[in-house]
Amino acid sequence: MAEQLHRVAFIGAGGIVKYSHIPNFVRLPNVQAVAVCDINEARAQTLAGEMNIPAVYADHKQMLTEVKPDITVVATPNLFHKPMAVDALNAGSHVLCEKPLALTYADAKEMFTVARQNGKALTVGSHYRWTDPMRMTKAHVDAGFFGRIYAARTVWHRRAGIPGYGSWFTNNDLAGGGALLDIGIHALDRALFLMDYPQPVSATGATYAEFGPRGQGLGGWGSDIRKPDATTRYDVDDLAWAFVRFANGAVLQFQVSWAIHRADEFSTEIFGVEGGAYVGDRDKVELYTTLNGQQVNIATEMPRTPASSYAKLVENFVRHLDGDPTAELVTPEQALIAVSIIDAIQRSAVSGREEMIVL
Ligand SMILES: NC(=O)c1ccc[n+]([C@@H]2O[C@H](COP(=O)([O-])OP(=O)(O)OC[C@H]3O[C@@H](n4cnc5c(N)ncnc54)[C@H](O)[C@@H]3O)[C@@H](O)[C@H]2O)c1
């Protein structure tokens, strides 16, 4: 395994770059943060000062040409993910692109084609599979505890968590969707990961915007947030509900919201012929099975691993680039399956019918 120095550059100087990407990359001994770019140059300047990053740009193409980073992180509004990731790949950089990878399945597929043509790695920020409850449950999946998994349910409900109100987050042209794309992709990845990423066949879904248009259900995340007023643009969903079928006969129930009248919940359940599991966010796994004819519930003790799930995603990505065969990656096949399901849910929300998924 050849450990080399990786020079990493960041496109976008918003919340996720400041709180997750830069800290998680620079804690690794063989990574150096070399540049940050933001259309809001003052924001990039401030971040670079705080994080000790030598170069600042307002234009990502100029940064790619002048800095030639080994790794580029793309963390801008969703609309720009595809063109910026493609520019970075074509400039000879590996790419960690934020979720959602792209606004459509066709665009996401093209991104991986460009990655392959350039011989570069492309992955996406689906980090929730690295939480302790997810690792523990996946180990039980791999050990055969559940038997054949034929049903799953994945939920991320925020009671009041509309991000970046009035910013790009609530502008459909820039975001491509609301809760469905923003947190739906995480909820989906959790279920699909535990189900071993089966091939999807179809999805039926509905989306709603009941809180945002009234300036209600607001959360704190995101830059450029505006105070609610009559001119604030909000044309994305704040609730998405769906049902997905897979080629192996399994089904998935999916519910996400940025705002809803219920308690917060972030959980995934899987149901197999031998056992089931309720997997919470950070601290809870409950297992259900039958032992000697008796129904048994097993509450498990969580390990307390110090690194965050995002830190583990970044570390695995860098180890993958170093050629470590034990490194885990959100693979192209997995990323494309997740985007194909979101894409079908969006189509179904418009057509009012079940939509087929052709990979
Ligand atoms: N994986 C996760 O858990 C996670 C968490 C939060 C956000 N995200 C994703 O990260 C991305 C950024 O989110 P955020 O919360 O940091 O948003 P943010 O609004 O805080 O930051 C976005 C930044 O992009 C900049 N920007 C806009 N257009 C640009 C352009 N053309 N060139 C360069 N910079 C430009 C903005 O000025 C802003 O500073 C989004 O795609 C979001 O979905 C992922």
The ligand as an SDF file (V2000), in Angstrom:
LIG
                    3D

 44 48  0  0  0  0  0  0  0  0999 V2000
  -23.1390   14.7680    3.5840 N   0  0  0  0  0  0  0  0  0  0  0  0
  -23.7740   15.5240    4.4630 C   0  0  0  0  0  0  0  0  0  0  0  0
  -24.1560   15.0630    5.5510 O   0  0  0  0  0  0  0  0  0  0  0  0
  -24.0370   16.9670    4.1410 C   0  0  0  0  0  0  0  0  0  0  0  0
  -24.3680   17.8740    5.1570 C   0  0  0  0  0  0  0  0  0  0  0  0
  -24.6000   19.2040    4.8060 C   0  0  0  0  0  0  0  0  0  0  0  0
  -24.5370   19.6050    3.4810 C   0  0  0  0  0  0  0  0  0  0  0  0
  -24.2230   18.6940    2.5150 N   0  0  0  0  0  0  0  0  0  0  0  0
  -24.1720   19.0900    1.0740 C   0  0  0  0  0  0  0  0  0  0  0  0
  -23.0600   19.9510    0.8870 O   0  0  0  0  0  0  0  0  0  0  0  0
  -23.3560   20.9310   -0.1040 C   0  0  0  0  0  0  0  0  0  0  0  0
  -23.1220   22.3160    0.4920 C   0  0  0  0  0  0  0  0  0  0  0  0
  -23.9540   22.4500    1.6320 O   0  0  0  0  0  0  0  0  0  0  0  0
  -23.6820   23.5290    2.7770 P   0  0  0  0  0  0  0  0  0  0  0  0
  -24.5370   23.1780    3.8920 O   0  0  0  0  0  0  0  0  0  0  0  0
  -22.2220   23.6590    2.9970 O   0  0  0  0  0  0  0  0  0  0  0  0
  -24.2580   24.8160    2.0340 O   0  0  0  0  0  0  0  0  0  0  0  0
  -23.9170   26.3270    2.3030 P   0  0  0  0  0  0  0  0  0  0  0  0
  -25.0330   27.1400    1.7590 O   0  0  0  0  0  0  0  0  0  0  0  0
  -23.5000   26.5470    3.7210 O   0  0  0  0  0  0  0  0  0  0  0  0
  -22.6000   26.5470    1.4060 O   0  0  0  0  0  0  0  0  0  0  0  0
  -22.6080   26.4730   -0.0040 C   0  0  0  0  0  0  0  0  0  0  0  0
  -21.4810   27.3720   -0.4890 C   0  0  0  0  0  0  0  0  0  0  0  0
  -21.3670   27.2390   -1.9120 O   0  0  0  0  0  0  0  0  0  0  0  0
  -21.0010   28.5330   -2.4060 C   0  0  0  0  0  0  0  0  0  0  0  0
  -21.2640   28.6120   -3.8470 N   0  0  0  0  0  0  0  0  0  0  0  0
  -22.4430   28.8050   -4.4700 C   0  0  0  0  0  0  0  0  0  0  0  0
  -22.2550   28.8370   -5.8060 N   0  0  0  0  0  0  0  0  0  0  0  0
  -20.9280   28.6700   -6.0270 C   0  0  0  0  0  0  0  0  0  0  0  0
  -20.1140   28.6200   -7.1950 C   0  0  0  0  0  0  0  0  0  0  0  0
  -20.6410   28.7420   -8.4220 N   0  0  0  0  0  0  0  0  0  0  0  0
  -18.7770   28.4520   -7.0380 N   0  0  0  0  0  0  0  0  0  0  0  0
  -18.2350   28.3340   -5.8140 C   0  0  0  0  0  0  0  0  0  0  0  0
  -18.9540   28.3770   -4.6700 N   0  0  0  0  0  0  0  0  0  0  0  0
  -20.2820   28.5350   -4.7790 C   0  0  0  0  0  0  0  0  0  0  0  0
  -21.8620   29.4760   -1.5840 C   0  0  0  0  0  0  0  0  0  0  0  0
  -21.4030   30.8110   -1.6460 O   0  0  0  0  0  0  0  0  0  0  0  0
  -21.7360   28.8590   -0.2040 C   0  0  0  0  0  0  0  0  0  0  0  0
  -20.6650   29.4010    0.5350 O   0  0  0  0  0  0  0  0  0  0  0  0
  -24.8050   20.6880   -0.5240 C   0  0  0  0  0  0  0  0  0  0  0  0
  -24.8310   19.9420   -1.7060 O   0  0  0  0  0  0  0  0  0  0  0  0
  -25.3890   19.8680    0.6090 C   0  0  0  0  0  0  0  0  0  0  0  0
  -26.4050   18.9790    0.1710 O   0  0  0  0  0  0  0  0  0  0  0  0
  -23.9580   17.4060    2.8340 C   0  0  0  0  0  0  0  0  0  0  0  0
  1  2  1  0
  2  3  2  0
  2  4  1  0
  4  5  1  0
  4 44  2  0
  5  6  2  0
  6  7  1  0
  7  8  2  0
  8  9  1  0
  8 44  1  0
  9 10  1  0
  9 42  1  0
 10 11  1  0
 11 12  1  0
 11 40  1  0
 12 13  1  0
 13 14  1  0
 14 15  2  0
 14 16  1  0
 14 17  1  0
 17 18  1  0
 18 19  2  0
 18 20  1  0
 18 21  1  0
 21 22  1  0
 22 23  1  0
 23 24  1  0
 23 38  1  0
 24 25  1  0
 25 26  1  0
 25 36  1  0
 26 27  1  0
 26 35  1  0
 27 28  2  0
 28 29  1  0
 29 30  1  0
 29 35  2  0
 30 31  1  0
 30 32  2  0
 32 33  1  0
 33 34  2  0
 34 35  1  0
 36 37  1  0
 36 38  1  0
 38 39  1  0
 40 41  1  0
 40 42  1  0
 42 43  1  0
M  CHG  2   8   1  16  -1
M  END
$$$$
